């Protein structure tokens, strides 16, 4: 439901691009299709096998098992379970836009899982997700087996974290989406390893290594990345209560891995004695969300509903996602700031680094005088770049300066919307840049290089050209 809801906010071309870039899942394919849930138009995300049937749980990438069965015993089980839960979450994000997501995931495996996640994203958009779902599961299984098994399993590394991460890295997903998906699976692996007393390299996933989980997490992360969400807010997470039968027997809810993943995050039991948040859902909300205040505001720009598999007469089994836009500041984004202290470098060589860095696409850079240990005078070099260019400028600093190391941090910045205008001046047409906030021009200035060229061409002091340009810019603003 999370993947479907997020995909529903994107255009068809972006959806198709996301599907085409997913990790290799063999003959299986992903599909987003419209559906109706309790009269509501929604989207359904599916993983289909080679016969275009819905995914059957517990089929894993390149698994290699050899079984020797000699059947000679009999089992007779009959199960009748009924679960009824309803969740109501509301989440918010705020940023250039704020997204509030509330995720409702429901997975049908050989057992029934239902997940309820609520996320709030804030970024160039603001999403508000409010989850209201209710799940009614009833299972009636009766098996009559007669066998005598002797199993000899030989597992390859297909379900280890390193195998899954390698599969993600080998995909055509954008680097930012890969980073999110790898982070989610890393959270899962660390939790599973701690629970089972294993290391990160030796733990094997249970359900999370399955094809549907890889497709679901990678799709969700790709859609999340495509929406360019900067911040996520969520209400406290409903985890459920009671007990459920898991791979290692009957255990209390939330599951051990879920409990570890949600450490430090506010939770509550919720309305149902059933598992409302699974390890997969907990890993996603841990990956996406930093703020669980659930406080959001903004104007609605788009709405999407992600549909669960089951249909209930009393509740719409959907996840609602709203794309919100905040009023006020026009543009907000994130940048990487790379910093290093230098006390042994020729200033002329450092000046060359400035030219090189700007030519490589640095957004800005500066040198700040500082005093280091042993009272040494030094300079602090700061390079500001796009997050996706962080590695490139880290290598540039280490190869083009005397630094042996650097610090990297991500910062938010607010940018006025900018437009170029041409105005009359004593020297002819003058190009200026105008800054807008909430669609109102609030400042204007001429480019330095243009003023310098005017001063040289007309043999005027640059300081006088600058003063005249300031007056012309102010007059332009006053005329609007």
MARDO-478027 format. One record per atom (N, C-alpha, C): z, y, x. Coordinates in steps of 0.001 Angstrom, whole numbers, padded with zeros to 6 digits, always signed. Atoms other than C-alpha are relative to their C-alpha. Layout:
BEGIN
ZYX...
//
This chain:
BEGIN
+000000-001205+000830+000000+000000+000000+000000+001253+000863-000037-001139-000913+000750+002343+002902-001398+000285+000523+001356-000180-000525-002686+001761+004440-000932+000526-001081+000877-000416+001096-004419+002116+001070+000232+001449-000376-000313-001368+000394-002602+005340+000205-000500+001008+001025+000448-000919-001041-003353+006980+003564-001524+000044+000080+001457+000028-000012-006972+005835+003544-000582+000798-001159+000473-000717+001180-007321+007340+000071-000075+001504+000190+000047-001435-000289-006755+010799+001554-001194+000373+000874+001101-000237-000924-009739+010407+003872-001344-000204-000685+001328+000170+000577-013445+010651+003143-000564-001373+000360+000560+001336-000143-015638+007563+002946-000463-000276+001425+000483+000207-001365-017206+008057+006377+001150-000290+000960-001158+000227-000873-013777+008279+008049+000617-001365-000266-000511+001334+000336-012587+005179+006180-000830-001081+000694+000873+001002-000614-015614+003196+007371+000136-000002+001512-000167-000081-001455-015142+004455+010914+001283-000703+000428-001271+000664-000311-011514+003283+010901-000161-001517-000045+000193+001445+000109-012528-000185+009694-000842-000536+001150+000885+000475-001070-015260-000439+012329+000683+000000+001361-000670-000121-001298-012806+000416+015117+001236-000890+000124-001202+000839-000031-010035-002067+014247-000134-001109+001044+000053+001123-000949-009093-004848+016695-000769-001175-000574+000751+001180+000407-011115-008041+016594+000923-000981-000717-000788+000981+000756-009725-010295+013864-000895-001161-000434+000852+001153+000235-012422-012926+014061-000907+000183-001199+000899-000033+001156-014280-013728+010846+000616+000727-001191-000662-000706+001095-011795-011796+008731-000457+001451-000052+000428-001380+000166-012598-008367+007348+000982+000766-000872-000865-000863+000798-010727-005434+005859-000837+000699-001056+000724-000598+001110-011644-003801+002594+000905+000920-000790-000704-000930+000883-010549-000799+000551-000810+000097-001276+000749-000053+001251-011494-000948-003092+000816+000691-001087-000710-000669+001099-010641+001113-006181+000510-001022-000999-000581+000883+001001-008446-000472-008803+000771+000836-001012-000801-000673+001024-006433+000424-011887+001340-000703-000098-001351+000551+000143-002669-000071-011973+000719+000766-001096-000699-000621+001127-000991+000621-015309-000660+001315-000412+000734-001173+000431-003719+003099-016161-000212+001044+001068+000142-000963-001094-003602+004846-012775-001091-000464+000960+001041+000313-000983-006657+004969-010522+000625-000027+001386-000641+000172-001305-005564+003665-007124-000956-000718+000934+000761+000748-001003-006804+001994-003945+000788-001240+000397-000613+001251-000448-006145-001559-002833-000566-000362+001365+000406+000394-001347-006218-002588+000844+000122-001511+000120-000001+001453-000067-007177-006201+001463-000536-000488+001337+000578+000730-001128-007802-008593+004324-000631-001253-000586+000748+001101+000599-010473-011123+003369-000426-001009+001061+000448+001027-000937-011361-014441+004975-001523-000102-000034+001456+000106-000125-014888-015608+005800-000680-000302-001323+000564+000267+001322-015371-016702+002184+000269+001147-000963-000319-001208+000789-014300-013221+000987+001147-000229-000963-001216+000200+000776-011056-014596-000424+001138+000785+000629-001154-000708-000532-007749-012775-000067+000642-000814+001108-000605+000623-001174-005966-013500+003196+001098-000993-000375-001058+000992+000152-003795-016629+003369+000937+000147+001178-000964-000286-001062-000613-016041+005356+000079-001098+001035-000303+000914-001094+000201-017626+008679-001238-000536+000707+001137+000329-000855-003265-017716+010210+000017+001013+001114-000221-000904-001116-002980-016231+013669-001154-000035+000990+001095-000137-000954-005355-015041+016324+000067-001092+001067+000160+000984-001059-006527-017829+018624+001202-000923+000159-001118+000912-000176-003688-020162+017831-000555-001385+000314+000465+001303-000440-003932-023556+019362+001142-000983-000166-001068+000954+000249-001756-026269+017881-000606-001389-000048+000456+001354+000208-002086-029950+018185+001121-000757-000661-001020+000677+000788-000258-032066+015620-000315-001486-000079+000106+001431+000213+000357-035728+015474+000878-000353-001179-000812+000286+001176+001462-036765+011997-000104-001468-000357+000030+001312+000605+002496-040109+010827+000925+000128-001186-000707-000402+001204+003588-039667+007228+000772-001153-000582-000788+001055+000597+006425-041605+005910+001315+000531-000538-001208-000368+000710+008950-039563+004007-000388+000899-001142+000394-000696+001205+009068-037775+000768+000939+001140-000294-000791-001174+000363+010195-034366-000387-000371+000366-001417+000285-000504+001342+010495-033025-003804+000762+001297-000151-000734-001237+000206+011277-029348-004245-000585+000726-001179+000481-000846+001066+011101-027084-007120+000796+001279+000061-000663-001287-000163+011837-023376-006851-000382+000884-001158+000312-000994+001010+012082-020787-009455+000742+001263+000361-000657-001227-000430+012741-017256-008234-000521+001123-000855+000523-001191+000641+012546-014046-010059+000705+001189+000580-000544-001188-000651+012994-010638-008473-000479+001206-000769+000417-001234+000646+012954-007280-010055+000579+001149+000788-000555-001144-000695+013228-004130-007980-000842+001218-000255+000738-001240+000145+012311-000558-008336+000513+000970+001022-000385-000928-001052+012281+002086-005642-000537+001361-000348+000500-001344+000187+011992+005761-005832+000284+000784+001248-000207-000735-001249+011422+007600-002565-000819+001260-000040+000851-001155-000129+010279+011014-001828+000115+000502+001403-000003-000367-001411+009257+012236+001587-000817+001219+000212+000715-001213-000247+008007+015279+003142-000322+000223+001453+000314-000385-001359+006295+016591+006204-000304+001463-000023+000413-001360-000009+005901+020032+007285-000536+000352+001337+000668-000320-001254+003643+021566+009841-001130+000898-000385+001020-000895+000490+000398+023401+009706-000174-000309-001453-000068+000485+001360+000337+021315+006689+001097-001007+000005-001094+000927-000003+002990+019084+005547-000355-001169-000848+000350+001183+000754+002572+015527+004468+001259-000687-000385-001162+000746+000410+005013+013705+002482-000448-001361-000428+000483+001326+000322+004487+009997+002447+001142-000848-000439-000961+000986+000339+006317+007434+000687-000755-001277-000083+000817+001184-000113+005217+003963+001403+000654-001124-000753-000415+001173+000692+005434+001034-000732-000870-001115+000473+000849+001091-000459+004261-002110+000894+000444-001258-000695-000411+001274+000499+004174-005360-000785-000947-001039+000528+000816+001029-000635+002945-008459+001023+000288-001311-000698-000174+001305+000595+002349-011796-000480-000303-001036+001047+000175+001096-000947+002871-014639+001943+000430-001260-000722-000492+001208+000623+003963-018142+001445+001320+000300-000671-001143-000528+000727+007079-016278+000520-000430+001382-000448+000393-001308+000512+007079-012914-001241+000781+001073+000700-000677-001124-000643+007826-009719+000616-000335+001245-000776+000332-001278+000587+008118-006315-000835+000624+001049+000864-000496-001010-000916+008476-003226+001293-000091+001338-000677+000057-001333+000556+009314+000223+000298+000297+000983+001096-000215-000961-001068+008874+002977+002829-000332+001366-000523+000364-001314+000424+008946+006626+002324-000105+000872+001206+000222-000802-001186+007502+009018+004836-000402+001386-000395+000399-001360+000222+007128+012678+005023-000666+000524+001226+000701-000438-001174+004563+014110+007304-000269+001464-000115+000364-001370+000021+004108+017576+008313-000911+000256+001145+000956-000225-001053+001182+018760+010281-000961+001024-000512+000943-000932+000551-001989+020611+009593-000005-000222-001490-000115+000268+001422-001282+019033+006287+001423-000382-000290-001313+000425+000347+001761+018227+004399-000138-001026-001066+000136+001059+000975+002079+014962+002586+001328-000232-000657-001225+000342+000685+004569+014220+000016-000201-001322-000685+000189+001298+000614+004951+010618-000860+001227-000307-000801-001146+000420+000735+007115+009529-003564-000292-001371-000526+000277+001381+000343+007472+005875-004191+000771-000362-001231-000668+000512+001164+008203+004505-007466-000618-001339-000276+000628+001251+000310+007607+000859-007605+001014-001012-000445-000879+001044+000412+009009-002091-009215-000755-001290+000142+000670+001264-000257+008255-005629-008272+000678-001092-000797-000521+001135+000726+008661-008621-010418-000650-001231+000579+000610+001190-000571+008165-011865-008593+000593-001228-000681-000551+001246+000452+008468-015223-010058-000795-001112+000639+000686+001063-000722+007686-018324-008106+000443-001328-000589-000343+001328+000464+007564-021786-009326-000766-000977+000875+000692+000896-000919+006804-024278-006632+000522-001413-000203-000483+001364-000015+006934-027946-006857-000892-000793+000937+000761+000728-001015+005919-030144-003971+000475-001443+000035-000373+001392-000158+005843-033814-003639-000741-000513+001228+000653+000406-001238+005171-034884-000081+000572-001321+000460-000522+001188-000617+005427-038093+001604-000622-000091+001371+000514+000150-001349+005089-038018+005342+001081-000214+001021-000861+000217-001147+006536-038895+008586-000660+000744+001125+000708-000800-000994+005742-036230+011161+000587-000190+001366-000444-000249-001346+005848-036070+014777-000955+001037+000527+000860-001128-000357+004558-032698+015983+000044+000252+001482+000072-000430-001384+003368-031735+019343-000741+001316-000018+000635-001315+000077+002717-027972+019352-000189+000562+001387+000189-000743-001225+001134-026216+022220-000511+001364-000396+000363-001352+000384+001058-022443+021658-000569+000740+001197+000422-000922-001038-001032-020080+023659+000788+001292-000178-000755-001249+000034+000093-016496+024099-000481+000924-001110+000648-000844+000995-001726-015275+020976+000971+000861-000782-000924-000759+000835+001429-014112+019209+001082+000690+000813-000935-000767-000825+003247-012523+022120-000379+001473-000061+000292-001436+000016+003535-008733+022307-001145+000376+000928+001038-000363-000950+001321-008571+025376-001397-000370-000491+001298+000404+000542-001483-010483+023645-000440+000959-001099+000339-000913+001097-001331-008274+020570-000348+001382+000544+000275-001315-000595-001174-005100+022671-001358-000001+000692+001306+000102-000666-004160-006289+024726-001134+000030-001018+001004+000002+001059-006069-006898+021498-000220+001416-000533+000106-001387+000475-005304-003353+020325-000703+000865+001035+000615-000810-001059-006236-001827+023690-001496-000266+000122+001415+000362-000129-009562-003685+023675-000832+000492-001179+000717-000451+001192-010457-002233+020276-000630+001365+000238+000661-001311-000075-012529+000882+019605+000814+001087-000687-000857-000999+000636-009604+002675+017949+000161+001212+000917-000289-001169-000837-008966+006258+019128+001285-000223+000792-001169+000204-000851-006409+006444+021931+001297+000353-000726-001208-000392+000728-003933+008266+019683+000438-001040-001008-000312+001057+000962-004157+005543+017022+000494-001249+000710-000463+001149-000792-003817+002812+019673+001459+000205+000414-001362-000292-000448-000687+004518+020968+001009-000239-001117-000895+000196+001135+000889+004512+017500+000163-001492-000319-000061+001427+000330-000006+000864+016814+000777-000778+001061-000730+000673-001075+001272-000269+020218+001485+000331-000087-001411-000381+000140+004482+001694+019655+000666-000797-001113-000560+000749+001127+005004-000023+016285+000252-001454+000390-000185+001397-000406+004469-003518+017722+001048-000127+001107-001036+000033-001037+006675-002664+020712+001384+000068-000626-001272-000039+000728+009495-001688+018359+000331-001382-000567-000208+001327+000583+009041-005032+016591+000387-001027+001061-000241+000987-001049+008949-007029+019820+001400+000135+000592-001336-000211-000569+012106-005464+021218+001091-000471-000964-000987+000451+000985+013977-006123+017981+000035-001526-000076+000058+001468+000066+012777-009737+017777+000593-000629+001253-000519+000544-001256+013600-010317+021447+001523+000049+000019-001458-000122+000001+017142-009018+021026+000640-000988-000966-000543+000929+000999+017699-011104+017898-000004-001433+000514+000153+001391-000406+016466-014330+019505+000424-000264+001440-000467+000197-001357+017922-013772+022964-001114-000244+000996+001139+000163-000898+014529-013557+024631-000354+001336+000636+000478-001231-000617+012714-011014+026757-001237+000479-000752+001194-000565+000637+009887-008751+025661-001227-000866+000274+001186+000775-000381+007389-010937+027507-000036-001406-000590-000025+001393+000453+008532-014266+026065+000171-000160-001502-000220+000136+001442+009294-013489+022418-001330-000233-000704+001164+000215+000854+006822-014792+019826+000313+000601-001360-000192-000550+001333+006357-012921+016572-000051-001101-001043+000146+000886+001160+006813-014621+013252-001186+000533-000799+001085-000480+000839+004754-013028+010466-000756+001165+000628+000630-001224-000473+004054-009841+012421-001164-000250+000935+001146+000291-000828+001616-011593+014695-001208-000423-000807+001087+000466+000845-000528-012588+011735-001101+001038-000101+001165-000873+000085-003966-011162+011187+000222+001125-000984-000170-001052+001004-002975-009284+008048+000927+001092+000507-000917-001013-000527-000116-007537+009877-000687+000863+001042+000740-000771-001000-002344-006519+012789-000949+000974-000693+000934-000855+000731-004957-005197+010364+000736+001115-000733-000746-000988+000782-002350-003432+008212+000583+001091+000887-000624-000986-000888-000470-001759+011074-001060+000857+000683+001034-000775-000697-003625-000750+012944-000745+000925-000953+000649-000867+000983-005236+000588+009771+000898+001178-000351-000940-001070+000335-002119+002560+008847+000086+001022+001131-000104-000906-001152-001850+004001+012356-001282+000798+000202+001269-000716-000136-005552+004881+012452-000136+001084-001064+000077-000990+001075-005383+006627+009073+000987+001136+000247-001015-001001-000309-002182+008402+010057-000497+000945+001091+000516-000812-001107-003810+009602+013279-001152+000888-000473+001142-000774+000494-006974+010714+011461+000442+001195-000839-000524-001105+000809-004870+012890+009159+000635+001083+000859-000552-000948-000972-003534+014633+012283+001389+000485-000428-001371-000299+000396+000047+014473+011089+000832+000298+001238-000827-000377-001140+002466+016220+013418+001447-000392-000193-001410+000270+000249+005800+015627+011757+000146-000777-001292-000243+000816+001186+007131+013118+009266+001445+000166-000435-001347-000048+000555+010110+013518+007002+000124-001089-001051-000207+001073+000956+011624+010814+004853+001376+000119-000614-001326+000164+000581+014455+010277+002452+000640-001227+000642-000612+001228-000507+017017+007592+003425-000761-001230-000485+000830+001175+000260+015430+004150+003465+000749-001022-000846-000564+001069+000836+016131+001635+000692-000325-001341+000639+000232+001267-000712+016598-001730+002394+000199-001225-000877-000290+001143+000855+017717-003926-000519+001353-000604+000312-001288+000674-000201+020679-006267-000698-000132-001457-000405+000028+001415+000323+021600-009888-001252-000411-000836+001195+000448+000902-001061+020144-012761+000760-001409-000474-000312+001299+000630+000224+016770-014380+001257-000234-001062+001068+000307+001073-000923+015415-017498+002902-001045+000472+000987+000911-000433-001047+013772-016692+006232-000278-001175+000928+000406+001077-000912+012387-018663+009150+001184-000758+000566-001164+000634-000617+015891-019363+010455+001099-000288-001015-000961+000323+001032+017566-020106+007140+000278+001180-000915-000366-001058+000933+019245-017994+004477+000809+001059+000740-000636-001099-000718+020222-014608+005889+000216+001188-000921-000244-001188+000836+021671-011409+004465-001088+001053+000201+000944-001116-000031+019418-008447+003668+000773+001282+000314+001315+000095-000643+018333-006380+005503-000048-001065+001081+000181+001023-001024+016887-008933+007901+000503+000517+001342-000543-000438-001300+018328-008881+011447-000905+000984+000742+000908-000899-000714+015216-007280+012959-000094+001350-000696+000038-001258+000762+015066-004687+010179+001233+000838+000296-001245-000726-000278+018694-003758+010798-000045+000668+001365+000097-000583-001338+018044-003229+014510-000974+001175+000028+001020-001043-000006+014917-001188+013887+000473+001275-000685-000456-001160+000761+016727+001109+011466+001334+000559+000508-001219-000577-000562+019725+001794+013703-000168+001497+000210+000067-001447-000132+020488+005503+013592-000753+000680-001115+000753-000544+001135+018398+005967+010428+000827-000204-001267-000783+000170+001221+020169+006613+007099-000662-000984-000966+000516+000999+000933+019769+003685+004681+000905-000082-001216-000839+000344+001145+021028+002619+001267-000549-001283-000597+000386+001317+000491+020900-000659-000630-001192+000054-000936+001076-000044+000984+018590+000452-003407+000362-000767-001251-000335+000540+001329+018389-000871-006952-000140-001509-000145+000289+001422+000186+017435-004489-006270+000667-000865+001052-000507+000988-000944+019010-007529-004664-001196-000788+000531+001229+000559-000550+015847-008205-002752-000340+000791+001253+000381-000689-001229+014277-007284+000578-000981+001130-000323+000838-001154+000307+012917-003769+000089-000673+000586+001232+000616-000456-001252+012167-002993+003743-000056-001166+000967+000184+001098-000942+010738-005597+006102-000032+000541+001427+000134-000480-001384+010622-005442+009913-001272+000795+000245+001247-000737-000179+006990-004342+009739+000113+001418-000552-000175-001324+000592+007813-001485+007391+000978+000850+000780-000980-000746-000795+010845-000517+009450-000613+000495+001301+000655-000420-001239+008715-000416+012609-000931+001183-000236+000902-001112+000310+006194+001875+010926+000763+001299-000240-000732-001235+000283+008761+004330+009604+000705+000501+001260-000614-000394-001269+010513+004302+012993-001037+000668+000911+001075-000564-000818+007164+005053+014647-000428+001378-000497+000539-001235+000568+006106+007824+012268+001031+001095-000232-000941-000975+000559+009311+009528+011182+001104+000383+000973-001092-000511-000822+011803+011725+013010+001073+000706-000831-000894-000806+000833+013459+013565+010123+000153-000686-001355-000249+000697+001261+015085+011889+007129+000686+000894-001022-000589-000938+000955+016111+015032+005248-000754-000003-001325+000787+000034+001235+013295+014661+002712-000257+001364-000604+000157-001362+000514+013011+018442+002360-001418+000483+000262+001378-000435-000181+009453+019653+001753-000384+001023-001058+000561-000945+000962+007436+022337+000011-001433+000269+000393+001386-000313-000280+003826+023425-000251-000863-000150-001226+000932+000140+001123+000772+023483-002475-000786-001301+000163+000672+001303-000026-000908+020172-003399-001491+000187+000237+001422-000047-000331-004340+019724-001823-000730-001290-000356+000635+001284+000279-004999+016039-002426+001067-001005-000391-000933+001037+000458-003386+013003-004046-000678-001355+000132+000530+001352-000121-003844+009303-003368+001056-001002-000436-000903+001075+000414-002328+006131-004806-000419-001298+000691+000240+001313-000579-002036+002865-002899+000572-001060-000917-000405+001009+000983-001848-000197-005153+000514-001268+000671-000482+001297-000431+000224-003326-004616-000779-001107-000683+000763+001124+000553-001078-006791-005446+000402-000323-001439-000484+000420+001303+001099-007416-008479-000090+001136-001015+000028-000969+001100+000862-005680-011855+001175-000284-000920-001187+000144+000845+003971-005072-013947-000171+000835-001260+000148-000700+001278+004202-004008-017566+000867+001254-000066-000946-001105+000129+007120-001630-017018-000182+001099+001037+000148-000983-001074+006206+000121-013772-001372-000112+000644+001255+000008-000762+003076+001137-011916+000323-000352+001446-000270+000464-001359+003124-000768-008649-000914+000742+000969+000838-000849-000840+001672+002103-006637+000855+000840+000935-000586-000965-000925+002489+004334-003716-000780+001297-000142+000655-001294+000194+001732+007992-004383+000132+000843+001261+000017-000862-001185+000727+010238-001499-000623+001330-000388+000541-001325+000271+000256+013964-001856-000201+000753+001302+000303-000837-001151-001405+016168+000728+000363+001432-000366-000476-001344+000287+000378+019504+000808-000424+000966+001093+000299-001045-000968-000451+022752+002503+001081+001065-000083-001028-001034-000031+002238+025151+003595-000626+001381-000002+000434-001384-000072+001863+028849+003065+000598+000625+001251-000557-000675-001169+002459+031265+005916-000908-000154+001196+000747+000117-001250+001371+030482+009448-001244-000865-000206+001265+000667+000261-002251+029418+009519-000180-001294+000777+000292+001158-000835-002440+026989+012408+001220-000404+000825-001094+000545-000795+000103+024762+014072-000488-001300+000608+000369+001263-000618-000510+022021+016579+000965-000314+001138-000845+000417-001118+001007+020234+019563-000798+000069+001291+000621-000043-001325+000281+020660+023257+000901-000728+000991-000783+000583-001095+001382+018916+026430+000239+001070+001058-000352-000952-001050+003194+020980+029057+000384-000811+001237-000251+000716-001249+003051+019608+032620+000602+000988+000989-000748-000911-000868+005530+021150+035066+000331-000674+001326-000426+000499-001306+006141+020738+038773+000457+001175+000861-000502-001033-000913+008046+022702+041445-000636-000188+001376+000721+000065-001274+006197+023547+044668+000592+001020+000969-000566-000914-000995+007713+025036+047849-000695-000106+001358+000623+000239-001303+005281+023934+050551-001521+000031-000081+001452+000007+000204+001779+024834+049424-000592+001368+000304+000730-001217-000307-000680+027420+050712-000413+000686-001304+000358-000708+001244-001078+030081+047959-001502+000016-000270+001446-000006+000195-004827+030134+048548-000479-001320-000608+000356+001309+000564-005058+026416+047810+000466-000092-001443-000511-000010+001366-002911+026915+044717-000938+000799-000913+000953-000788+000776-005356+029606+043536-001244-000830-000329+001138+000888+000253-008152+027064+043900+000333-000999-001111-000411+000925+001063-006153+024644+041703-000141+000666-001361+000137-000725+001260-006071+027330+038988-001455-000055-000488+001411-000002+000373-009854+027569+038998-000447-001392-000447+000376+001378+000331-010247+023797+038955+000562-000421-001349-000648+000394+001251-007752+023281+036120-000652+000667-001204+000645-000694+001111-009368+025923+033901-001390-000565-000255+001327+000587+000156-012796+024441+034560+000067-001376-000656-000187+001333+000592-011426+021027+033495+000478+000060-001445-000369-000127+001409-010315+022415+030135+001460+000263-000286-001401-000357+000265-006690+023494+030582+000044+001141-001010-000140-001075+000980-005539+025656+027686+000602+001245+000631-000624-001117-000715-003414+027829+029962+000774-000576+001182-000867+000407-001108-001488+027683+033224+000599+001245+000638-000689-001127-000623+000933+029846+035144+000861-000498+001158-000929+000282-001088+003150+029996+038215+001195+000929-000175-001229-000761+000208+006777+031115+037851+000834-000049+001281-000860+000011-001204+008869+032204+040891+001364-000616-000321-001303+000633+000181+011993+030047+041213+000693-000134+001355-000740+000294-001222+014700+029297+043753+000538-001410-000119-000372+001405+000050+015290+025646+044561+001248-000264+000832-001157+000381-000803+018035+023725+046342-000173+000500+001432-000038-000534-001363+018988+024932+049825-000550+001430+000056+000413-001404+000121+018068+028442+048587-001463+000227+000351+001419-000141-000307+014353+027811+049045-000717+000757-001121+000873-000666+000965+011953+030192+047329-001166-000938-000293+001065+000931+000382+009379+028219+045402-000700+000508-001248+000750-000337+001210+006972+028303+042483+000013-001191-000952+000104+001051+001017+007042+026359+039239-001380+000109-000643+001335+000046+000577+003549+025379+038158+000069-000623-001387+000058+000529+001359+002994+024911+034423-001448-000050-000461+001340+000175+000549-000202+023531+032909+000149-000399-001464-000003+000321+001422-000745+023516+029141-001352-000586-000353+001257+000667+000337-003337+021106+027793+000130-000715-001340-000025+000814+001212-004293+019085+024733+000704-001323+000323-000711+001265-000262-002143+015934+024355-000900-001097+000544+000884+001068-000453-005169+013690+024864-000476+000204+001435+000393-000266-001385-005825+015374+028236+001166-000100+000985-001200+000033-000839-002315+014770+029600-000203-000787+001283+000179+000834-001192-003227+011935+031964-000961+000642+000994+000980-000626-000880-006232+013824+033320+000634+001106+000843-000593-001110-000746-004169+016887+034287+001184-000460+000857-001033+000563-000869-001314+014773+035624-000626-000465+001314+000697+000449-001219-003783+013176+038060-000480+001189+000823+000492-001180-000711-005218+016590+038899+001112+000678+000787-001135-000614-000694-001784+018003+039780+000388-000821+001234-000432+000858-001109-000939+014999+041961-001026-000073+001128+001030+000073-001049-004266+015071+043829-000355+001365+000590+000446-001315-000455-004887+018833+044095+001144+000923+000435-001135-000797-000464-001371+020099+044885+000859-000847+000928-000888+000731-000916+001400+019125+047314+001122-000717-000736-001078+000598+000796+003587+017853+044451+000025-001523+000112-000200+001449-000004+005020+014316+044597+000347-000524-001399-000352+000429+001349+005811+014255+040878-000062+001184-000953+000043-001063+000998+005809+016200+037635+000728-000435-001257-000655+000258+001276+007477+016463+034248-000986+000296-001119+000916-000162+001134+005646+016136+030926+000822+000092-001275-000652-000101+001306+006817+017280+027523-001034+000452-001036+000878-000436+001082+005155+017825+024173+000684+001115-000764-000562-001150+000701+005681+021157+022448-000897+000372-001172+000765-000519+001128+004627+022650+019143-000377+001439+000295+000384-001396-000131+002734+025895+019040-000608+000482-001314+000562-000643+001179+001688+028289+016304-001127+000917+000465+001173-000762-000420-001754+029869+016554-000550+000770-001192+000668-000767+001037-003248+032669+014511-001449-000462-000122+001420+000258+000186-006622+031960+012992-000776+001138+000665+000723-001019-000766-009167+033769+015156-001462+000079-000428+001410-000238+000282-012533+035329+014392-000520+001082+000926+000620-001033-000829-014952+037343+016483-000697+001026-000877+000665-001085+000708-016192+040713+015270-000694+000901+001017+000680-000980-000841-018577+043307+016682+000218+001381-000605-000258-001349+000489-017602+046981+016372-000734+001015+000888+000651-001061-000776-019168+050252+017494+000961+000575+001026-000791-000620-001059-017966+051833+020730-000867+001020+000739+000800-000959-000767-019027+054647+023078-001020-000666+000915+000901+000722-000915-020790+051972+025167-000940-000930-000750+000822+000897+000803-022584+050243+022286+000874-000992-000765-000753+001017+000739-021556+047132+020386+001079-000611+000891-001128+000576-000730-018143+045847+021446+000517-001222-000754-000492+001240+000615-017084+042267+020769+001522-000062+000108-001454+000104+000008-013443+041860+019723+000407-001291-000705-000536+001148+000723-011282+038961+018553+001085+000505-000939-000922-000434+001047-009244+039346+015352+000871-001184-000395-000938+001052+000383-006110+037334+014523+000442+000154-001443-000336-000010+001420-005367+036361+010906+001236-000861-000267-001144+000775+000500-002146+035224+009247-000001+000103-001509+000068+000035+001467-002222+034113+005614-001185+000822-000495+001260-000661+000349-005802+035424+005460+000027+001514+000158-000091-001441-000237-004717+038899+006575-000129+000270+001494+000175-000369-001407-005941+040458+009838+001202+000810+000456-001214-000695-000445-002846+041504+011782-000109+000532+001419+000184-000556-001347-004148+042140+015304-001424-000213+000479+001348+000092-000555-007322+042709+017282+000043+000481+001439+000052-000413-001396-008226+043056+020943-001367-000307+000577+001244+000255-000721-011212+043267+023259+000277-000970+001139-000143+000942-001102-011805+040596+025877+000037+000757+001329-000158-000682-001277-010739+041583+029389-001301+000038+000796+001232+000056-000785-013988+040455+031014-001027+000992-000517+000931-000986+000565-015969+042625+028591+000390+001414+000418-000455-001340-000407-013831+045678+029379-000272+000231+001489+000259-000114-001441-014168+044985+033103-001479+000293+000264+001434-000217-000165-017962+044832+032786-000381+001429-000397+000267-001382+000437-017981+048136+030871+000432+000993+001074-000520-000912-001036-015851+049829+033548-000926+000037+001205+000891+000047-001158-018172+048649+036315-001353+000626-000315+001322-000512+000356-021369+049475+034465-000013+001515-000179-000040-001431+000297-020281+052962+033365+000846+000782+001007-000768-000636-001068-018206+053684+036475+001190+000801-000556-001210-000595+000563-015058+054404+034474+001207-000824+000454-001206+000766-000334-011496+053479+035403+000286-001048-001088-000268+001086+000951-010611+050150+033774+001137+000358-000941-001135-000343+000842-007344+051612+032499-000422+000911-001151+000488-000866+001072-009243+054249+030515-000803-000793-001021+000767+000868+000912-011641+051663+029061+000947-000794-000886-000990+000783+000745-008632+049593+028014+000638+000834-001103-000634-000874+001002-006991+052535+026228-000943+000288-001156+000979-000278+001054-010180+053385+024332-000193-001230-000897+000177+001241+000776-010634+049731+023288+001190-000267-000909-001178+000182+000840-007060+049576+021989-000074+000880-001244+000133-000916+001134-007694+052615+019790-001071-000496-000969+001081+000499+000850-010990+051163+018517+000450-001217-000816-000497+001186+000699-009289+047873+017627+000978+000377-001112-000966-000431+001007-006473+049641+015791-000701+000663-001174+000773-000632+001074-008964+051726+013843-000703-001040-000866+000660+001073+000770-010815+048552+012850+000997-000652-000970-001012+000620+000865-007608+046981+011497+000355+000923-001155-000377-000953+001044-006769+050153+009579-001068+000149-001049+001107-000144+000965-010187+050153+007935-000118-001166-000946+000106+001208+000843-009709+046676+006418+000796+000133-001294
//
